[in-house]
Amino acid sequence: MSTSSYTPPQVWTNDQPVGGKFGSINRPDSGARYPQTLPVGSQPFQLYSLGTPNGVKVSIMLEELLHKGLQGAGYDAHLINIMEGEQFGSDFVAINPNSKIPALVDRSGPETVNIFESGAILLYLAEKFDCFIPTETAQRAACLSWLFWQMGSAPLLGGGFGHFYAYAPEKLEYPINRFAMEAKRQLDVLDKQLAKNTYIAGEEYTIADIAIWPWYGVLVQGGIYGDAARFLDAASYTHLKRWADMIGQREAVKKGSNVLKG
């Protein structure tokens, strides 16, 4: 194990280059950095996003709704280039003060509604169209539990394992081992759940599947973080791999995954 060490100062200040893939755009403050006018199309929903694991959840959901014939779910998709800092423009910050994709604007009614955070958007759309969320109490609770499991777990996979394994300016043994262990624990949680169920929350395809697949399904299929699937021995999670391949074959999933590729 590396013996290099770091002694934190008494008060942290942003006076040293952070480095890494996102080092040039990350800052310790929030809010708009420049004036911006976002495009607005003619469809009821305006989606501002990018083809990241978080970003494609909403385009997949909207494509699933359209695939069911719900034309009220029509949307215009606008790419937000996060590497160029477009999430810090004034119009985007007005929709999402947290400056993260995806962000959705519902213009279908008399009042414009802004929604941010991918889990909140999925739940909003599921309730608005009464689709992909169970009505029976126990099944609905399971669906929401797994939806929020994803929201709480994915930062450890992406910001933890993915960052240190794929994006950090240098490979450090301790954080890679720490987050690889957590990533594998999460994969095992899902594998055991899917050993007993066709879909994440039971026998029904729900927003829980839509939320979890772009992260964990694509991971076991080898689609993110380089050779991370091999490193994590993702093929050994056979029930998770079965589910990932099944979800990946859905037409709406294939289409929604490619709407906003940067």
Disulfide bonds with the S-S distance in Angstrom:
none
